[in-house]
Amino acid sequence: GTNPTYVPTWGPVKMPAGPASAVSIASPGSVADGFVDTAVPPNHGSAGGHRAQGNLAAEASQALQALQSAAATDEQRIVSPGQNGGSERTRITSPDFSSNKVQESTASPDTAAGSGAGADEELVEEEEEEEEEEDSSEISASDEDGSWIAWFCSLRGNEFFCEVDEDYIQDDFNLTGLNGLVPYYDYALDMVLDVEMPMEDALTEDQQEIVESAAEMLYGLIHARYIVTNRGMHAMYEKYRSASFGRCPHVFCQGQPVLPVGLSDLPRNYTVNVFCPRCHGLFFPKSTRQANIDGAYFGTTFPHLYLMTHP
C-alpha cells in the first residue's frame, strides 16, 4: 500500500533517487495538512511513468479551471428575473457593493400602474378646474353686467333665448295669467328684474333654489309672449340669419336654418323642437342642453307667424 511520509511544508523535500521512482501530486487537502504522498507507483517502465505524469497534469489543469470558474461566479452573480421584487429585467450585482448602492435597471409594473393612475387623476383634476373656471366666469359676468336677463341668456344651452326688454316685463298687461302658473311669483319677478329683496324677507337655501327655478320658468313664459311681437321677432330674426337654432338635417334642404317651436303652450309637457320651413319637418335639437328646454318657452305660434311676417 501507500506509505505517506510526514514532511514539513516549509522545508525542502528530498526526492528518492532513481529513474523509476516518481512523486505523486497530493490533493490540496493533504498539502494543507502537511502530508506529501511519496509512494512509488509500480514500475512499468519509463513509458508508464510518463503516462502517469500526463494524467496527473491533466487532472491538475482541470482542477485549476474549476477553481477559476468558481472564483469568476463568486465575483459576479447574475440574478435571474423575478427575484428582485418583480422587476422586468435582470440585474448584475457585486458582492463587494452594499445593498443601498444597487440601482434597479427598470421600474416594476406596480410603479408603472401607479404612474398611470396618477396621470388619470391629473386629467380629472384639470377637467374639474376648467368647469370651475367656467362657472366662476359665468357668475362674474352676471355680477359685472348687473342684469339677470343677460346672465341667463349667456348660459351654455340657452342660445335659443333672446333678451326680453325690461319695459315689456314691467308692463303688467303682458304678464296676465302667469301668477297662477309660477310658484313664488312675486319673488321670481323681483329676481328677473334685479329688484333687491328686503332683509326681513330673506329666504332659506331651499326656498332660494325654488325661487331661482321659478324665475327661469317665468322668464321662459314671458319669452314665448315676447317673440311674437315686432321687437321680439326682430331679435329672433338675427338669430335665424346666423343659424343659431341649427340647420335641417335633410340633405335636400341644403342646410336650411330652422326655427324653435313648442308642441304645447303649457309648461312641463314637451321639450322644444325645431321646424324646417323647407320640408316642414320637426326635429330635436342636436345639443342635449338645448333639447331639455321646455317647449312652452317658445310657444306653438312663433314659427308660423314669423314666416308670415318674414317670408
C-alpha positions as YAML, in Angstrom:
chain: A
units: angstrom
residues:
- id: 1
  name: GLY
  ca: [0.00, 0.00, 0.00]
- id: 2
  name: THR
  ca: [0.77, 3.64, 0.28]
- id: 3
  name: ASN
  ca: [3.26, 4.86, 2.90]
- id: 4
  name: PRO
  ca: [2.68, 8.58, 3.42]
- id: 5
  name: THR
  ca: [5.67, 10.38, 4.90]
- id: 6
  name: TYR
  ca: [5.23, 13.49, 7.07]
- id: 7
  name: VAL
  ca: [7.28, 16.33, 5.75]
- id: 8
  name: PRO
  ca: [7.06, 19.97, 6.99]
- id: 9
  name: THR
  ca: [5.67, 22.21, 4.29]
- id: 10
  name: TRP
  ca: [8.20, 25.00, 4.88]
- id: 11
  name: GLY
  ca: [11.25, 22.78, 4.29]
- id: 12
  name: PRO
  ca: [12.64, 21.26, 1.08]
- id: 13
  name: VAL
  ca: [11.50, 17.80, 0.10]
- id: 14
  name: LYS
  ca: [14.17, 15.28, -0.84]
- id: 15
  name: MET
  ca: [13.19, 13.12, -3.75]
- id: 16
  name: PRO
  ca: [14.37, 9.50, -3.82]
- id: 17
  name: ALA
  ca: [16.99, 8.89, -6.45]
- id: 18
  name: GLY
  ca: [16.44, 6.58, -9.34]
- id: 19
  name: PRO
  ca: [14.79, 6.82, -12.72]
- id: 20
  name: ALA
  ca: [11.88, 4.54, -11.85]
- id: 21
  name: SER
  ca: [10.78, 6.48, -8.82]
- id: 22
  name: ALA
  ca: [8.09, 9.21, -9.07]
- id: 23
  name: VAL
  ca: [6.38, 11.51, -6.62]
- id: 24
  name: SER
  ca: [2.60, 11.73, -6.84]
- id: 25
  name: ILE
  ca: [0.99, 15.15, -6.52]
- id: 26
  name: ALA
  ca: [-1.07, 15.28, -3.38]
- id: 27
  name: SER
  ca: [-4.50, 16.77, -3.20]
- id: 28
  name: PRO
  ca: [-4.96, 20.33, -1.85]
- id: 29
  name: GLY
  ca: [-6.34, 18.95, 1.41]
- id: 30
  name: SER
  ca: [-3.34, 16.74, 2.11]
- id: 31
  name: VAL
  ca: [-0.89, 19.55, 1.33]
- id: 32
  name: ALA
  ca: [-2.70, 21.79, 3.75]
- id: 33
  name: ASP
  ca: [-2.36, 19.09, 6.41]
- id: 34
  name: GLY
  ca: [1.39, 18.81, 5.81]
- id: 35
  name: PHE
  ca: [1.39, 15.37, 4.19]
- id: 36
  name: VAL
  ca: [3.04, 14.56, 0.89]
- id: 37
  name: ASP
  ca: [2.41, 11.22, -0.72]
- id: 38
  name: THR
  ca: [5.81, 9.82, -1.68]
- id: 39
  name: ALA
  ca: [4.63, 6.38, -2.60]
- id: 40
  name: VAL
  ca: [6.39, 4.86, -5.54]
- id: 41
  name: PRO
  ca: [3.98, 3.52, -8.19]
- id: 42
  name: PRO
  ca: [4.54, 0.11, -9.70]
- id: 43
  name: ASN
  ca: [7.43, 0.06, -12.12]
- id: 44
  name: HIS
  ca: [6.07, -0.41, -15.60]
- id: 45
  name: GLY
  ca: [8.92, 1.15, -17.39]
- id: 46
  name: SER
  ca: [9.66, 4.68, -18.47]
- id: 47
  name: ALA
  ca: [6.63, 4.87, -20.82]
- id: 48
  name: GLY
  ca: [4.23, 4.00, -17.97]
- id: 49
  name: GLY
  ca: [5.78, 6.70, -15.81]
- id: 50
  name: HIS
  ca: [5.31, 9.32, -18.48]
- id: 51
  name: ARG
  ca: [1.64, 8.35, -18.91]
- id: 52
  name: ALA
  ca: [1.02, 8.64, -15.16]
- id: 53
  name: GLN
  ca: [2.59, 12.08, -15.07]
- id: 54
  name: GLY
  ca: [0.44, 13.17, -18.05]
- id: 55
  name: ASN
  ca: [-2.76, 12.01, -16.31]
- id: 56
  name: LEU
  ca: [-1.82, 13.86, -13.15]
- id: 57
  name: ALA
  ca: [-1.09, 17.05, -15.09]
- id: 58
  name: ALA
  ca: [-4.48, 16.86, -16.85]
- id: 59
  name: GLU
  ca: [-6.26, 16.40, -13.53]
- id: 60
  name: ALA
  ca: [-4.38, 19.37, -12.08]
- id: 61
  name: SER
  ca: [-5.31, 21.60, -15.03]
- id: 62
  name: GLN
  ca: [-8.99, 20.59, -14.73]
- id: 63
  name: ALA
  ca: [-8.95, 21.38, -11.02]
- id: 64
  name: LEU
  ca: [-7.37, 24.76, -11.76]
- id: 65
  name: GLN
  ca: [-10.04, 25.57, -14.35]
- id: 66
  name: ALA
  ca: [-12.79, 24.61, -11.88]
- id: 67
  name: LEU
  ca: [-11.32, 26.93, -9.25]
- id: 68
  name: GLN
  ca: [-11.09, 29.80, -11.76]
- id: 69
  name: SER
  ca: [-14.71, 29.39, -12.90]
- id: 70
  name: ALA
  ca: [-15.89, 29.23, -9.27]
- id: 71
  name: ALA
  ca: [-13.96, 32.41, -8.49]
- id: 72
  name: ALA
  ca: [-15.49, 34.16, -11.52]
- id: 73
  name: THR
  ca: [-19.01, 33.25, -10.47]
- id: 74
  name: ASP
  ca: [-18.32, 34.49, -6.94]
- id: 75
  name: GLU
  ca: [-17.14, 37.88, -8.23]
- id: 76
  name: GLN
  ca: [-20.19, 38.50, -10.40]
- id: 77
  name: ARG
  ca: [-23.51, 36.82, -9.72]
- id: 78
  name: ILE
  ca: [-26.27, 37.20, -12.27]
- id: 79
  name: VAL
  ca: [-29.65, 37.46, -10.62]
- id: 80
  name: SER
  ca: [-32.47, 35.83, -12.59]
- id: 81
  name: PRO
  ca: [-35.82, 37.64, -13.33]
- id: 82
  name: GLY
  ca: [-38.48, 37.51, -10.65]
- id: 83
  name: GLN
  ca: [-36.06, 37.60, -7.66]
- id: 84
  name: ASN
  ca: [-35.89, 41.39, -7.31]
- id: 85
  name: GLY
  ca: [-39.46, 42.22, -6.41]
- id: 86
  name: GLY
  ca: [-40.94, 41.54, -9.85]
- id: 87
  name: SER
  ca: [-38.55, 43.62, -11.95]
- id: 88
  name: GLU
  ca: [-38.86, 43.06, -15.66]
- id: 89
  name: ARG
  ca: [-35.10, 42.80, -16.44]
- id: 90
  name: THR
  ca: [-32.08, 41.15, -14.80]
- id: 91
  name: ARG
  ca: [-29.67, 42.99, -12.55]
- id: 92
  name: ILE
  ca: [-25.94, 42.31, -12.06]
- id: 93
  name: THR
  ca: [-24.66, 42.80, -8.52]
- id: 94
  name: SER
  ca: [-21.21, 42.52, -7.00]
- id: 95
  name: PRO
  ca: [-20.58, 41.00, -3.54]
- id: 96
  name: ASP
  ca: [-18.36, 43.96, -2.64]
- id: 97
  name: PHE
  ca: [-21.15, 46.55, -3.13]
- id: 98
  name: SER
  ca: [-23.55, 47.41, -0.34]
- id: 99
  name: SER
  ca: [-27.28, 46.99, -0.86]
- id: 100
  name: ASN
  ca: [-28.01, 50.71, -0.72]
- id: 101
  name: LYS
  ca: [-25.80, 51.35, -3.79]
- id: 102
  name: VAL
  ca: [-27.59, 48.88, -6.04]
- id: 103
  name: GLN
  ca: [-29.85, 50.58, -8.58]
- id: 104
  name: GLU
  ca: [-32.72, 48.95, -10.44]
- id: 105
  name: SER
  ca: [-32.43, 48.98, -14.21]
- id: 106
  name: THR
  ca: [-36.19, 49.26, -14.78]
- id: 107
  name: ALA
  ca: [-39.24, 50.17, -12.70]
- id: 108
  name: SER
  ca: [-41.63, 47.48, -11.51]
- id: 109
  name: PRO
  ca: [-45.08, 47.04, -13.13]
- id: 110
  name: ASP
  ca: [-46.75, 48.27, -9.93]
- id: 111
  name: THR
  ca: [-44.87, 51.55, -10.20]
- id: 112
  name: ALA
  ca: [-45.90, 51.94, -13.85]
- id: 113
  name: ALA
  ca: [-49.53, 51.30, -12.92]
- id: 114
  name: GLY
  ca: [-49.28, 53.87, -10.16]
- id: 115
  name: SER
  ca: [-47.92, 56.46, -12.56]
- id: 116
  name: GLY
  ca: [-50.80, 55.75, -14.98]
- id: 117
  name: ALA
  ca: [-53.36, 56.20, -12.21]
- id: 118
  name: GLY
  ca: [-51.67, 59.46, -11.22]
- id: 119
  name: ALA
  ca: [-51.96, 60.73, -14.81]
- id: 120
  name: ASP
  ca: [-55.71, 59.89, -14.84]
- id: 121
  name: GLU
  ca: [-56.19, 61.76, -11.56]
- id: 122
  name: GLU
  ca: [-54.40, 64.80, -13.01]
- id: 123
  name: LEU
  ca: [-56.69, 64.78, -16.06]
- id: 124
  name: VAL
  ca: [-59.78, 64.61, -13.83]
- id: 125
  name: GLU
  ca: [-58.46, 67.48, -11.72]
- id: 126
  name: GLU
  ca: [-57.81, 69.58, -14.85]
- id: 127
  name: GLU
  ca: [-61.39, 68.98, -16.10]
- id: 128
  name: GLU
  ca: [-62.81, 69.96, -12.71]
- id: 129
  name: GLU
  ca: [-60.70, 73.12, -12.70]
- id: 130
  name: GLU
  ca: [-61.96, 74.03, -16.19]
- id: 131
  name: GLU
  ca: [-65.58, 73.57, -15.08]
- id: 132
  name: GLU
  ca: [-64.97, 75.70, -12.00]
- id: 133
  name: GLU
  ca: [-63.41, 78.42, -14.17]
- id: 134
  name: GLU
  ca: [-66.43, 78.38, -16.47]
- id: 135
  name: ASP
  ca: [-68.82, 78.65, -13.53]
- id: 136
  name: SER
  ca: [-66.81, 81.46, -12.00]
- id: 137
  name: SER
  ca: [-66.67, 83.31, -15.34]
- id: 138
  name: GLU
  ca: [-70.45, 83.00, -15.68]
- id: 139
  name: ILE
  ca: [-71.01, 84.31, -12.18]
- id: 140
  name: SER
  ca: [-68.53, 87.15, -12.66]
- id: 141
  name: ALA
  ca: [-70.21, 88.09, -15.95]
- id: 142
  name: SER
  ca: [-73.59, 88.33, -14.23]
- id: 143
  name: ASP
  ca: [-72.07, 90.46, -11.47]
- id: 144
  name: GLU
  ca: [-70.39, 92.83, -13.94]
- id: 145
  name: ASP
  ca: [-73.42, 93.29, -16.18]
- id: 146
  name: GLY
  ca: [-75.78, 93.59, -13.23]
- id: 147
  name: SER
  ca: [-78.58, 92.06, -15.33]
- id: 148
  name: TRP
  ca: [-80.14, 88.70, -14.57]
- id: 149
  name: ILE
  ca: [-81.59, 88.50, -18.08]
- id: 150
  name: ALA
  ca: [-78.20, 88.95, -19.78]
- id: 151
  name: TRP
  ca: [-76.66, 86.36, -17.47]
- id: 152
  name: PHE
  ca: [-79.44, 83.84, -18.12]
- id: 153
  name: CYS
  ca: [-79.24, 84.19, -21.93]
- id: 154
  name: SER
  ca: [-75.44, 83.81, -21.87]
- id: 155
  name: LEU
  ca: [-75.56, 80.42, -20.16]
- id: 156
  name: ARG
  ca: [-74.49, 77.42, -22.20]
- id: 157
  name: GLY
  ca: [-77.58, 75.74, -23.67]
- id: 158
  name: ASN
  ca: [-79.73, 78.92, -23.63]
- id: 159
  name: GLU
  ca: [-78.70, 80.08, -27.10]
- id: 160
  name: PHE
  ca: [-82.34, 79.83, -28.29]
- id: 161
  name: PHE
  ca: [-83.42, 82.64, -25.94]
- id: 162
  name: CYS
  ca: [-83.29, 86.32, -26.82]
- id: 163
  name: GLU
  ca: [-83.11, 89.12, -24.29]
- id: 164
  name: VAL
  ca: [-86.54, 90.45, -23.38]
- id: 165
  name: ASP
  ca: [-86.77, 94.20, -22.80]
- id: 166
  name: GLU
  ca: [-87.35, 95.12, -19.18]
- id: 167
  name: ASP
  ca: [-90.02, 97.60, -20.27]
- id: 168
  name: TYR
  ca: [-92.03, 94.69, -21.64]
- id: 169
  name: ILE
  ca: [-91.70, 92.76, -18.38]
- id: 170
  name: GLN
  ca: [-92.66, 95.73, -16.22]
- id: 171
  name: ASP
  ca: [-95.97, 96.07, -18.05]
- id: 172
  name: ASP
  ca: [-98.49, 94.07, -16.01]
- id: 173
  name: PHE
  ca: [-100.73, 93.56, -19.04]
- id: 174
  name: ASN
  ca: [-98.07, 91.37, -20.66]
- id: 175
  name: LEU
  ca: [-97.91, 89.15, -17.55]
- id: 176
  name: THR
  ca: [-101.61, 88.41, -17.28]
- id: 177
  name: GLY
  ca: [-102.34, 84.90, -16.01]
- id: 178
  name: LEU
  ca: [-98.74, 83.98, -15.22]
- id: 179
  name: ASN
  ca: [-99.09, 84.37, -11.45]
- id: 180
  name: GLY
  ca: [-101.21, 81.20, -11.37]
- id: 181
  name: LEU
  ca: [-98.61, 79.13, -13.22]
- id: 182
  name: VAL
  ca: [-95.41, 80.19, -11.47]
- id: 183
  name: PRO
  ca: [-94.78, 79.49, -7.77]
- id: 184
  name: TYR
  ca: [-93.31, 82.33, -5.69]
- id: 185
  name: TYR
  ca: [-94.38, 84.64, -8.48]
- id: 186
  name: ASP
  ca: [-93.52, 87.93, -6.74]
- id: 187
  name: TYR
  ca: [-90.05, 86.73, -5.67]
- id: 188
  name: ALA
  ca: [-89.36, 85.31, -9.13]
- id: 189
  name: LEU
  ca: [-90.37, 88.58, -10.82]
- id: 190
  name: ASP
  ca: [-88.13, 90.58, -8.50]
- id: 191
  name: MET
  ca: [-85.22, 88.29, -9.34]
- id: 192
  name: VAL
  ca: [-85.76, 88.67, -13.09]
- id: 193
  name: LEU
  ca: [-85.91, 92.47, -12.76]
- id: 194
  name: ASP
  ca: [-82.95, 92.57, -10.31]
- id: 195
  name: VAL
  ca: [-85.01, 94.07, -7.52]
- id: 196
  name: GLU
  ca: [-83.23, 93.88, -4.16]
- id: 197
  name: MET
  ca: [-85.03, 91.88, -1.52]
- id: 198
  name: PRO
  ca: [-85.60, 93.38, 1.95]
- id: 199
  name: MET
  ca: [-83.71, 91.83, 4.83]
- id: 200
  name: GLU
  ca: [-86.88, 90.77, 6.65]
- id: 201
  name: ASP
  ca: [-87.94, 88.75, 3.58]
- id: 202
  name: ALA
  ca: [-84.70, 86.75, 3.44]
- id: 203
  name: LEU
  ca: [-85.21, 83.18, 2.19]
- id: 204
  name: THR
  ca: [-83.60, 79.95, 3.23]
- id: 205
  name: GLU
  ca: [-81.36, 77.98, 0.87]
- id: 206
  name: ASP
  ca: [-84.17, 75.61, -0.14]
- id: 207
  name: GLN
  ca: [-86.55, 78.50, -0.79]
- id: 208
  name: GLN
  ca: [-83.83, 80.32, -2.74]
- id: 209
  name: GLU
  ca: [-83.44, 77.33, -5.08]
- id: 210
  name: ILE
  ca: [-87.20, 77.21, -5.64]
- id: 211
  name: VAL
  ca: [-87.28, 80.93, -6.42]
- id: 212
  name: GLU
  ca: [-84.43, 80.57, -8.94]
- id: 213
  name: SER
  ca: [-86.27, 77.76, -10.72]
- id: 214
  name: ALA
  ca: [-89.46, 79.80, -10.68]
- id: 215
  name: ALA
  ca: [-87.62, 82.79, -12.15]
- id: 216
  name: GLU
  ca: [-86.40, 80.67, -15.07]
- id: 217
  name: MET
  ca: [-89.96, 79.43, -15.71]
- id: 218
  name: LEU
  ca: [-91.38, 82.94, -15.50]
- id: 219
  name: TYR
  ca: [-88.84, 84.32, -17.92]
- id: 220
  name: GLY
  ca: [-89.50, 81.44, -20.35]
- id: 221
  name: LEU
  ca: [-93.24, 82.08, -20.38]
- id: 222
  name: ILE
  ca: [-92.66, 85.81, -20.83]
- id: 223
  name: HIS
  ca: [-90.22, 84.98, -23.64]
- id: 224
  name: ALA
  ca: [-92.90, 82.98, -25.50]
- id: 225
  name: ARG
  ca: [-95.14, 86.08, -25.49]
- id: 226
  name: TYR
  ca: [-92.37, 88.50, -26.35]
- id: 227
  name: ILE
  ca: [-91.09, 86.74, -29.51]
- id: 228
  name: VAL
  ca: [-94.46, 87.15, -31.28]
- id: 229
  name: THR
  ca: [-94.18, 90.94, -31.01]
- id: 230
  name: ASN
  ca: [-92.36, 93.11, -33.53]
- id: 231
  name: ARG
  ca: [-89.36, 93.69, -31.31]
- id: 232
  name: GLY
  ca: [-89.19, 90.03, -30.37]
- id: 233
  name: MET
  ca: [-89.34, 88.87, -33.99]
- id: 234
  name: HIS
  ca: [-86.56, 91.25, -34.94]
- id: 235
  name: ALA
  ca: [-84.36, 89.81, -32.18]
- id: 236
  name: MET
  ca: [-85.16, 86.25, -33.34]
- id: 237
  name: TYR
  ca: [-84.54, 87.22, -36.96]
- id: 238
  name: GLU
  ca: [-80.90, 87.97, -36.18]
- id: 239
  name: LYS
  ca: [-80.52, 84.54, -34.61]
- id: 240
  name: TYR
  ca: [-82.29, 82.89, -37.55]
- id: 241
  name: ARG
  ca: [-79.92, 84.51, -40.07]
- id: 242
  name: SER
  ca: [-76.87, 83.29, -38.15]
- id: 243
  name: ALA
  ca: [-78.39, 79.77, -37.87]
- id: 244
  name: SER
  ca: [-78.24, 79.91, -34.06]
- id: 245
  name: PHE
  ca: [-81.15, 77.46, -33.92]
- id: 246
  name: GLY
  ca: [-79.39, 74.93, -36.15]
- id: 247
  name: ARG
  ca: [-79.93, 73.61, -39.65]
- id: 248
  name: CYS
  ca: [-82.20, 70.97, -41.18]
- id: 249
  name: PRO
  ca: [-80.55, 67.51, -41.20]
- id: 250
  name: HIS
  ca: [-82.13, 66.56, -44.56]
- id: 251
  name: VAL
  ca: [-79.73, 66.59, -47.48]
- id: 252
  name: PHE
  ca: [-82.19, 68.06, -49.98]
- id: 253
  name: CYS
  ca: [-82.85, 71.05, -47.69]
- id: 254
  name: GLN
  ca: [-79.22, 72.09, -48.26]
- id: 255
  name: GLY
  ca: [-78.54, 73.40, -44.75]
- id: 256
  name: GLN
  ca: [-81.80, 75.31, -44.35]
- id: 257
  name: PRO
  ca: [-81.89, 77.20, -40.99]
- id: 258
  name: VAL
  ca: [-84.64, 76.07, -38.63]
- id: 259
  name: LEU
  ca: [-86.87, 77.81, -36.06]
- id: 260
  name: PRO
  ca: [-87.70, 76.71, -32.50]
- id: 261
  name: VAL
  ca: [-91.27, 75.63, -31.76]
- id: 262
  name: GLY
  ca: [-93.18, 74.10, -28.87]
- id: 263
  name: LEU
  ca: [-95.86, 71.42, -29.03]
- id: 264
  name: SER
  ca: [-97.80, 72.93, -26.13]
- id: 265
  name: ASP
  ca: [-98.32, 76.37, -24.58]
- id: 266
  name: LEU
  ca: [-98.41, 74.87, -21.08]
- id: 267
  name: PRO
  ca: [-95.11, 74.29, -19.30]
- id: 268
  name: ARG
  ca: [-93.69, 70.88, -18.37]
- id: 269
  name: ASN
  ca: [-95.42, 68.96, -21.15]
- id: 270
  name: TYR
  ca: [-92.99, 68.79, -24.11]
- id: 271
  name: THR
  ca: [-89.46, 69.84, -24.84]
- id: 272
  name: VAL
  ca: [-88.57, 72.23, -27.64]
- id: 273
  name: ASN
  ca: [-88.34, 71.11, -31.28]
- id: 274
  name: VAL
  ca: [-87.03, 72.82, -34.40]
- id: 275
  name: PHE
  ca: [-89.12, 73.40, -37.53]
- id: 276
  name: CYS
  ca: [-87.73, 73.42, -41.08]
- id: 277
  name: PRO
  ca: [-89.51, 75.93, -43.37]
- id: 278
  name: ARG
  ca: [-88.48, 74.00, -46.50]
- id: 279
  name: CYS
  ca: [-89.51, 70.40, -45.74]
- id: 280
  name: HIS
  ca: [-91.94, 71.30, -42.90]
- id: 281
  name: GLY
  ca: [-90.37, 68.71, -40.64]
- id: 282
  name: LEU
  ca: [-89.95, 68.71, -36.86]
- id: 283
  name: PHE
  ca: [-86.66, 67.61, -35.34]
- id: 284
  name: PHE
  ca: [-84.96, 67.51, -31.98]
- id: 285
  name: PRO
  ca: [-82.04, 69.90, -31.42]
- id: 286
  name: LYS
  ca: [-78.59, 68.38, -31.72]
- id: 287
  name: SER
  ca: [-77.40, 69.72, -28.40]
- id: 288
  name: THR
  ca: [-78.62, 67.81, -25.37]
- id: 289
  name: ARG
  ca: [-78.70, 71.01, -23.33]
- id: 290
  name: GLN
  ca: [-80.98, 72.69, -25.84]
- id: 291
  name: ALA
  ca: [-83.11, 69.56, -26.18]
- id: 292
  name: ASN
  ca: [-84.00, 69.79, -22.46]
- id: 293
  name: ILE
  ca: [-85.56, 73.27, -22.78]
- id: 294
  name: ASP
  ca: [-89.31, 73.43, -22.23]
- id: 295
  name: GLY
  ca: [-91.21, 73.90, -25.49]
- id: 296
  name: ALA
  ca: [-93.69, 76.27, -23.83]
- id: 297
  name: TYR
  ca: [-90.93, 78.91, -23.66]
- id: 298
  name: PHE
  ca: [-91.32, 79.37, -27.46]
- id: 299
  name: GLY
  ca: [-94.99, 78.56, -27.94]
- id: 300
  name: THR
  ca: [-96.86, 76.91, -30.78]
- id: 301
  name: THR
  ca: [-97.40, 80.10, -32.82]
- id: 302
  name: PHE
  ca: [-93.96, 81.61, -33.30]
- id: 303
  name: PRO
  ca: [-92.58, 79.84, -36.44]
- id: 304
  name: HIS
  ca: [-95.77, 80.27, -38.49]
- id: 305
  name: LEU
  ca: [-96.22, 83.93, -37.56]
- id: 306
  name: TYR
  ca: [-92.54, 84.55, -38.18]
- id: 307
  name: LEU
  ca: [-92.67, 83.08, -41.69]
- id: 308
  name: MET
  ca: [-95.77, 85.11, -42.50]
- id: 309
  name: THR
  ca: [-94.03, 88.29, -41.33]
- id: 310
  name: HIS
  ca: [-90.64, 87.46, -42.89]
- id: 311
  name: PRO
  ca: [-91.41, 85.32, -45.99]
...
